[in-house]
Amino acid sequence: MWIDTHCHLDAHEFGEQSLPVAQRAGVQGVGMIVIPAVERANFSIVRDLAHAAPNGCYALGIHPIYVPHATDDDLLALRTAVEAAMQDPRFVAIGEIGLDFFIPMLCEPAMRIKQEHFLREQLKIARDFNLPLLTHVRRSQDIVLKHARQIRPNGGIAHAFNGSFQQAQGYIDLGFKLGFGGAMTFTRALQIRRLATELPLEAIVLETDAPDISPSWLHPGRNSPEELPRIGAVLAELRGLELAQVAEQTTANARAVMPRLPLI
């Protein structure tokens, strides 16, 4: 079995095909798809989709790209939603949260401060409810690490990891796993492929970030959780391992970092 630890199955790119896509992924062996929220407005959407898809589960959080229009009331709503969701077997994590210092508008001083405020408050929610995180760390690995070291949440996943080996070890030391997906399939992605090859396999989880970060054979088309087994095959090839070993270990890693994942 495979676990897609990060898939925006509710995205508009899927149209009315979200459930058929999840079902086809299930046929391909993707036994669980984690659907993270990105803003208050889609908390109920990801929850309902996770319950409609036999292989669906979900996370709740406010994505840094949505922080400019978010308010502290949204943080209060998140805490309330998380408290209610603790009784829901399909709820597994806080996410997608983090920092994005790639988009120019988000790099303006006031917006950097606001992003860090939202990150810290969501780290506190994760800590208070003993939940793992799905973290967005685009050009922000060290700063996310700094805040995580101060607040000490219960581990998580550094989504779409593209940092240094030193940064990777920093996340591992905090109980995080590192997410690899479509970017790893490009031969020119030398640093990502080195990380995927040389980091401990026990530290790696697989993801698609669908509909984004398409693998090389789909680029620039829409990504899908159906592609996860083939992405896993690239990881197996890079490491010189049997496909079954990679499937088994990455699934075990996902379950270790997200212990609320349903057993199916």
C-alpha positions, -999 to +999 in steps of 0.1 A: +000+000+000+010+036-006+001+067+013-001+101-004+007+123+025-002+156+008-029+160-019-052+189-026-080+167-038-105+195-033-087+218-058-108+233-086-085+216-112-102+183-104-137+197-110-163+171-103-136+143-106-122+143-071-139+111-060-133+092-092-096+103-090-094+090-054-111+058-064-087+052-093-057+060-070-071+033-046-071+008-075-034+017-080-027+008-044-029+043-028-047+032+004-048+067+020-048+102+007-042+131+031-062+162+021-049+194+038-070+225+042-056+259+031-081+284+047-111+286+069-135+285+039-124+250+030-123+233+064-157+217+059-149+209+022-118+188+029-136+171+058-166+161+037-144+150+008-123+128+032-154+111+044-168+106+009-136+090-004-129+055+011-092+063+011-095+099+023-084+117+054-078+153+062-058+180+080-069+215+091-048+247+088-042+280+072-017+280+043+007+309+041-006+320+007-040+326+024-026+345+053-028+380+037-066+378+039-068+358+071-076+372+106-071+362+142-108+351+141-097+325+116-072+312+141-099+310+167-121+291+142-093+267+135-088+259+172-126+253+175-126+231+144-097+211+156-112+205+190-144+192+173-124+171+148-105+152+175-135+129+176-133+123+139-113+092+128-106+108+094-088+139+110-050+133+112-030+166+113-027+204+114-019+217+079-011+230+055+007+257+075+042+273+072+061+301+056+065+311+019+093+335+011+092+328-026+062+348-037+073+385-037+042+399-020+046+375+009+082+387+013+072+422+022+082+430+059+047+433+072+036+401+055+066+382+068+057+392+103+020+382+097+031+348+083+053+341+113+024+350+136+001+326+119+027+299+119+034+303+156-002+303+166-009+271+145+022+255+160+007+261+194-026+245+183-007+214+171+012+213+204-019+217+225-038+189+207-007+167+203-010+167+165+016+164+138+020+192+111+020+194+074+044+223+068+050+245+038+087+255+039+093+273+006+126+292+010+119+292+047+134+260+061+155+276+088+128+300+101+102+273+103+128+252+121+134+281+146+098+284+155+093+247+157+122+244+181+108+271+203+072+257+204+079+220+201+049+205+183+045+168+179+066+163+147+051+164+113+061+165+076+083+190+059+063+191+027+081+192-007+114+193+010+142+210-009+167+221+017+202+211+027+212+179+045+218+200+076+183+214+075+169+179+068+187+167+100+172+196+119+137+184+110+145+148+116+157+157+151+124+173+158+105+142+148+096+152+113+096+132+081+105+148+048+081+148+019+092+139-017+071+138-048+071+148-084+101+171-083+123+141-075+114+126-109+133+152-129+169+143-137+179+180-134+167+182-098+201+172-085+198+183-049+164+168-044+175+135-059+206+135-037+185+140-006+161+113-017+190+089-023+211+096+008+188+105+036+177+076+058+147+059+041+130+060+076+129+098+072+111+099+039+074+100+031+058+103-004+034+128-016+020+142-049+008+177-039-017+171-066-028+189-087+006+207-084+042+195-087+036+171-116+061+144-122+083+145-153+060+123-174+030+146-168+046+181-167+031+206-171-002+188-168-023+182-138-009+159-111-029+132-095-027+108-065-028+080-091+008+089-099+021+081-064+032+044-071+052+055-101+068+083-081+076+056-055+092+036-083+116+065-090+126+066-053+132+028-055+153+032-086+174+060-071+181+040-040+185+006-057+157-010-037+128-032-044+096-014-050+078-033-023+104-023+002+099+014-006+061+011-004+063-007+030+088+017+046+073+049+034+039+037+045+053+029+079+069+063+081+037+080+073+019+061+100+046+068+125+044+105+120+006+106+117-006+080+142-042+090+136-042+077+100-070+052+097-062+015+094-077+000+063 
